[in-house]
Amino acid sequence: MKDFLSLAKDRYSVRRLSEKSVPQELLEKILEAGRCAPTAHNNQPVRIWLIQSAEALEKVRSAADFAFLKTAPAVFAVGSEPSAAWVRPYDGKNFADIDAAIVATQMMLEIHDLGLGTTWVGHFDADKLKGLFPEMIPYNLIALFPVGYPAEEARPSRLHEDRKPEEETVKRI
């Protein structure tokens, strides 16, 4: 692994994936990165689905119509179960989706560290996906990650390195 800051800055949303299959051992490492992610009170209210069969991938593509999903040899879906999550007692804040975002972020960074590509897909029809995969019904679906090797023409978007000035995003107290 590179130093973390280099990894974080180097990672970009890969929207062009080759059709080359991903070895199962790499997919297992991505799953483990998600499984070892910290969650509030260690409640682990998160479910990860690894979608690989041609039939299941076609179903996912019907709920999220993006070109990079058409060539992805695998897709991860991440969801949270609010009833299993820790709830902050002061204000009733449920941490299910926060926990799922932590899990998903660790998976996304592991994907990049393994030399693979992905993009966090939040634009999908969650209700349709739940209809196609009934086991997803109790979960808040927060992300899809199409995974594969970056295509030769894959490049970061022109906005990849654009950041607001620090004074707009950081307040030192």
N, C-alpha and C positions, 0 to 999 in steps of 0.2 A: 504494500500500500504506500502511496505517496503520503507526504504529510497532509493532514486533513484539510487545511486551508487550500492547498493546491488542488486536491480532489474536488472540493466544493466549488472552486472557481472554474475548473476544467469541465465539469459536468454540464451538459446542455440537453435540451429537449430534442431527441433524435426523432425526426418525423419521416425518415426514409430508412427502412429496414430491408436487409436482404432476406431471401427466403431460406437461406442456409439454416439447417437445424441446429439447435442449441443442445449441447450435451446435458444429459440428465443430472450429472454431478454439479453443473453450474446452477441449474434450476434449484437443486437442493440447497446450495449455498445461499441463494436468494431467499428461499423459505426460512432458512435458519437465521438470516439477518433480521427478518421480520419477527420470528419467534423469540429472539433474545432482546428485542426492544423493550425499554422500560415503559411501564404503564402506571397510572395513578393507583397507589395502594397495592400494586402488583395484581390487580383484578383480572387483567388480560381479557377484556371484553371484545376481543377482535377475532375476526375470522378471515383467513386468506384462502382463496380458491386458485388453484393452478389449472388453467384451461389449456388443453393440448390437443384433444381429438379434433379431427376435421369437422365433425358434426357440431361439437360444442363451440369451436371457433366461429363457425358460420352463424350460430345463434348470437354470439357476442357482436359480430359484425352487423347484424340486423338491428342492434340497439345503439350502435355507435358507428356511423358511416364515415370513416376516415381512410384515406389511401394507405397509411402506415399500418392499419389493422389488417388490410388484405394480404400483406406479406409477412406479418409476424407469425413465427412458428409456435409462439406461446403467449398467453395473456394471463396476468395475475389480476384478480379482483380483490379488493380489500373493503371490509365492512365492519361496522361496530354494532354491538348489542347494548342499547342503553340500559336495559334492566339488569345487566351484569356489571355495569360500570360503577366506579367510585363517584360519590356525589359530595361536593364540598358542603359542609354543614352550615357555613355562614350564610350562603345565599342560594343553595340548592343547585349550583352549577354542576351539570352532569358532564363527566370527562370522557364519555365514550368516543365521540368523534375526534377529540384531541388525542386520545390514545391511538386511535386508528391512523391519524396523521403522522404520529411518531413512528409507528410500525412501517407505514408506507414510505416515509422519508428514508428510513434505514435501508429498506429494500431498494429504493431508487439509487441510493449511493453505492450499495453493493453491486447493483447491475452495472454501473459505470466502472467501478473498480475492477470488475471481471472482464472489462473490454467489450461489454455488450452495450446496447443502446435501448432507450425507452423515452417516453414522455408521459407525464402525469395527465391522464385523460379524466377530466371531470365533466365533460360535455357528453353525456350519454343518457338514455332513457332508462332510469333505474326501475321504474314500474314494469317496463317491458322485459328487462333482464330478469326481474323476480318472477314474472310469468313464465319465462323460458327455463329458469332454474329455481323451482319452488323452495329449495333448501336455503335460498338467499332471503326469503320473505321476512324473517324476523330482524334483519340487519339493515342499518343505514349504510348504503353503498356509497363510499366516498371517492374511490379511485379505481381506474383500470390502468394497467401497465402492459402495453404490448412490448414484448421482449424479443430481441434478435440482435444479430450483428449489424452494425451500421452499414448502410449501402455505401458504395464508393463515393457517391455524390452527396452524402450527408454532411451538413455543415450547421454550425450554430446560426440562429436567426440574427439578423442585423442588429437587433435590440439586446442581444445576449449580455453584453457588458455594460449596458446603460444602467446607471444607478442614480437615484436622487442624491443630492448633496447630503452629507452626514448631518448637517444642522436640521434637515427636514425629517430625518428618521431616527435620530438619537438625541436624547435629552439627558444630560449629565446632571444629577441632583446631588 
